[in-house]
Structures are given as C-alpha cells and as structure tokens.
Amino acid sequence: YMVHDKRNRRMTVRNAGGGAYRISDRLPEGLDPLLRQMLDYFLGNFREGGRIIRKAEIDPLAFHKALSKAWIYERMAKDEFICRLAGDDVRSMYDRPIVGCSLAKLIRAQNVPEVMAHHEAILATPGIGYMTGRVYLQSLNRFGTGERLLLPALDEQGAARFIWGATSYHFDTVGQDVILEQPDRMLIPLASLSADPS
C-alpha cells in the first residue's frame, strides 16, 4: 500500500513484508561525489538519447574514479538478480566471491523482501534508486554505513534488465551497531525528474 505526504511531495510504498521505499522527485543533498559523477553520466545519456542507456553503451571511463565502487546486476526472473560485475571496494566487503552470485544470497535473509521490492521497482517504474544507512559488511562481520546509487539499464532488445551503480562505504561507524539507522531506500521515477534531481 502507499502513504502520501503531500507537504514533502513524497510517497512511501510498503510491501507485504512491511519494508518500504520512498518515492521522491529528487535525491537528498550531499550525494557522495563519486556517486554524483555516475549519476551525472546516466542523466546526461538519458536526456540526450531520450531513453535509458543500454548496458553495452555504458562507458566506464566516464566515471573511472568510481569503478572500484561499481557493480552490475542482471535480472534473470522476478526477485532473481545475478551479480555480473563488482569493483575492488565492493568485492572486499564480502567474505566470498560475488560475481555470478544471486543478490538474495549475498544479503541478510530478513532484508531480501525489501531489497527485491526496491530493485524490481527501479526496473518497472523505471527510476533511480538510492539507499543510505546501515549496511552489513560481511568481510568484517559487522555493520557500518553506506550510500548506494542504483540505475536501470536496458538489454540489447530494449528491455530494462540490468541495475548498475555504486556503493560508497563509510568506515567511521563500523562496529557501532546500536547507533546505526535502518536503510532508507528511495525511488525517483525518471518520468517525474525535474531539470535537476539533486
């Protein structure tokens, strides 16, 4: 079900598991500069081409400083996303190789419904996904905070099939589990983007 907040121009979507993501028309202030570089590239392509970029068209040199934080997941079926690429920083956060693994097997079981609902909405809407807050760092066996940008990409047939983006981990909060907030997920529909979504 959906809850509208007209004053803040936001809508919260709750899935059957109680998880939620907010629908908004802009990203929050202070986006990580490397994530901003990737977002600017995506939006430039979207505005110039009038469509979402195809995965094969993504030019990694356009956001080369963010590559260690970058990843790509391919949607194989409903709620089934397989990791196809992961930068060094991302791979170092896991206790095993992640390329070729299902996203559902890489995250904590209690978070799967919320994460899958968010990923499915990014492709179906289509829209820009954003998450900030508590993340589990498997390789450290602890919680920390992170910031994640999630972008849709088309396959060769023009279907929205890939989610790509980057995750920036913040290590100053590692181990301070009690003060870390639950993840805040956001979806910005491409159809409602203002001239400047930030």
C-alpha positions as CSV (number, residue, x, y, z in Angstrom):
1,Y,0.0,0.0,0.0
2,M,1.1,3.6,-0.4
3,V,1.2,6.5,2.0
4,H,1.2,10.1,0.6
5,D,3.0,13.0,2.2
6,K,1.8,16.0,0.1
7,R,3.8,18.5,2.1
8,N,7.1,16.9,1.3
9,R,6.0,15.6,-2.2
10,R,6.9,12.1,-1.2
11,M,5.1,8.8,-1.2
12,T,6.0,5.7,0.8
13,V,5.4,2.3,-0.7
14,R,5.1,-0.6,1.7
15,N,5.4,-4.2,0.6
16,A,3.8,-7.2,2.2
17,G,6.9,-7.8,4.3
18,G,6.5,-4.3,5.9
19,G,9.6,-2.9,4.2
20,A,9.4,0.4,2.5
21,Y,11.0,2.7,0.0
22,R,10.0,6.3,-0.5
23,I,9.1,7.8,-3.9
24,S,10.5,11.3,-4.4
25,D,11.3,13.7,-7.2
26,R,14.8,14.4,-6.1
27,L,17.9,12.9,-4.4
28,P,19.0,14.2,-1.0
29,E,21.7,16.8,-0.6
30,G,25.3,15.8,-0.2
31,L,25.4,12.8,-2.5
32,D,28.9,11.2,-2.5
33,P,31.0,12.9,-5.3
34,L,31.8,9.6,-7.0
35,L,28.2,8.5,-7.0
36,R,27.3,12.0,-8.3
37,Q,29.7,11.5,-11.2
38,M,28.0,8.3,-12.1
39,L,24.5,9.9,-11.8
40,D,25.5,12.8,-14.0
41,Y,26.7,10.4,-16.7
42,F,23.5,8.5,-16.5
43,L,21.3,11.6,-16.6
44,G,23.3,13.1,-19.5
45,N,22.7,10.0,-21.6
46,F,19.1,9.8,-20.6
47,R,18.4,13.4,-21.6
48,E,20.5,13.2,-24.8
49,G,19.1,9.9,-26.0
50,G,15.6,10.2,-24.7
51,R,15.8,6.7,-23.2
52,I,17.6,4.6,-20.5
53,I,21.1,3.6,-21.5
54,R,21.8,0.1,-22.8
55,K,24.3,-1.9,-20.7
56,A,26.5,-2.3,-23.7
57,E,26.7,1.5,-24.1
58,I,27.9,2.3,-20.6
59,D,31.3,3.9,-20.9
60,P,33.3,3.2,-17.7
61,L,35.9,5.9,-18.5
62,A,33.1,8.5,-18.0
63,F,33.2,7.7,-14.2
64,H,36.6,6.0,-13.9
65,K,37.1,7.2,-10.3
66,A,34.0,5.3,-9.2
67,L,34.9,2.0,-10.8
68,S,36.2,0.4,-7.6
69,K,32.8,1.0,-6.0
70,A,30.8,0.0,-9.1
71,W,28.7,-3.1,-9.7
72,I,26.1,-4.5,-12.2
73,Y,23.3,-7.0,-11.5
74,E,21.2,-8.7,-14.2
75,R,17.6,-9.6,-13.6
76,M,17.0,-13.2,-14.6
77,A,13.5,-13.6,-13.2
78,K,11.3,-11.9,-10.6
79,D,13.3,-11.3,-7.5
80,E,16.4,-13.0,-9.1
81,F,19.3,-10.7,-9.7
82,I,22.8,-12.1,-10.5
83,C,26.0,-10.1,-9.9
84,R,27.8,-9.6,-13.3
85,L,30.5,-7.1,-12.2
86,A,31.9,-5.8,-8.9
87,G,34.7,-3.3,-8.3
88,D,37.5,-3.9,-5.8
89,D,35.9,-2.0,-3.0
90,V,32.6,-3.9,-3.4
91,R,34.3,-7.3,-3.6
92,S,36.3,-6.6,-0.4
93,M,33.1,-6.2,1.6
94,Y,32.1,-9.8,1.1
95,D,33.6,-13.0,2.6
96,R,33.4,-14.8,-0.7
97,P,33.5,-14.1,-4.5
98,I,30.2,-12.4,-5.6
99,V,30.4,-12.2,-9.4
100,G,27.9,-14.9,-10.6
101,C,26.1,-15.0,-7.2
102,S,22.4,-14.2,-6.6
103,L,21.8,-10.9,-4.8
104,A,19.4,-12.8,-2.4
105,K,22.3,-15.0,-1.3
106,L,24.6,-12.0,-0.7
107,I,22.3,-10.1,1.7
108,R,20.9,-10.9,5.1
109,A,17.7,-13.0,4.8
110,Q,15.5,-10.6,6.7
111,N,16.4,-7.8,4.1
112,V,15.6,-9.8,1.0
113,P,11.9,-8.8,0.6
114,E,12.7,-5.0,0.9
115,V,15.7,-5.1,-1.4
116,M,13.9,-7.2,-4.0
117,A,10.9,-4.9,-4.0
118,H,13.2,-1.8,-4.4
119,H,15.2,-3.5,-7.3
120,E,12.0,-4.6,-9.1
121,A,10.5,-1.1,-8.8
122,I,13.7,0.5,-10.2
123,L,13.3,-1.5,-13.4
124,A,9.5,-1.5,-13.6
125,T,9.0,2.3,-13.0
126,P,11.8,2.9,-14.3
127,G,13.6,5.1,-11.9
128,I,16.8,6.0,-10.0
129,G,17.3,4.1,-6.8
130,Y,19.1,5.5,-3.8
131,M,19.8,4.0,-0.4
132,T,21.7,5.2,2.7
133,G,22.0,3.9,6.2
134,R,23.1,0.7,7.8
135,V,24.8,-1.9,5.7
136,Y,26.2,-5.3,6.7
137,L,29.9,-5.7,5.9
138,Q,30.3,-9.4,5.6
139,S,34.1,-9.5,5.4
140,L,34.3,-7.6,8.7
141,N,31.3,-9.4,10.2
142,R,30.0,-6.0,11.3
143,F,27.6,-3.3,10.4
144,G,28.7,0.1,9.0
145,T,27.0,2.8,7.0
146,G,26.9,3.1,3.3
147,E,25.4,5.0,0.4
148,R,24.2,3.3,-2.8
149,L,23.1,4.6,-6.2
150,L,21.0,2.2,-8.3
151,L,20.4,2.9,-12.0
152,P,18.4,0.9,-14.6
153,A,20.0,-0.2,-17.9
154,L,18.5,-1.9,-21.0
155,D,19.5,-5.1,-22.6
156,E,20.1,-5.4,-26.4
157,Q,16.4,-5.9,-27.1
158,G,15.5,-2.7,-25.2
159,A,14.1,-4.3,-22.0
160,A,15.0,-2.9,-18.6
161,R,17.1,-5.9,-17.3
162,F,20.1,-4.5,-15.5
163,I,20.7,-2.5,-12.4
164,W,24.1,-0.9,-12.2
165,G,25.6,1.7,-9.8
166,A,28.0,2.1,-7.0
167,T,28.2,1.7,-3.2
168,S,30.2,4.0,-1.0
169,Y,31.1,2.5,2.4
170,H,31.7,4.7,5.4
171,F,34.1,3.1,7.9
172,D,33.9,5.6,10.7
173,T,30.8,3.8,12.1
174,V,31.9,0.2,11.8
175,G,31.0,-1.7,15.0
176,Q,28.7,1.0,16.4
177,D,25.6,-1.2,15.6
178,V,23.3,0.4,18.1
179,I,23.5,3.9,16.6
180,L,23.1,2.9,13.0
181,E,19.7,3.5,11.4
182,Q,17.9,1.0,9.2
183,P,18.5,1.7,5.5
184,D,16.5,4.5,3.9
185,R,15.5,3.5,0.3
186,M,14.3,5.9,-2.2
187,L,13.0,5.7,-5.8
188,I,13.0,8.7,-8.2
189,P,10.8,7.9,-11.2
190,L,12.5,9.1,-14.4
191,A,9.2,10.4,-15.7
192,S,8.9,12.9,-12.8
193,L,12.5,14.1,-12.8
194,S,12.9,17.9,-12.5
195,A,15.6,19.5,-14.5
196,D,18.0,19.0,-11.6
197,P,17.2,15.8,-9.5
198,S,19.6,16.6,-6.7
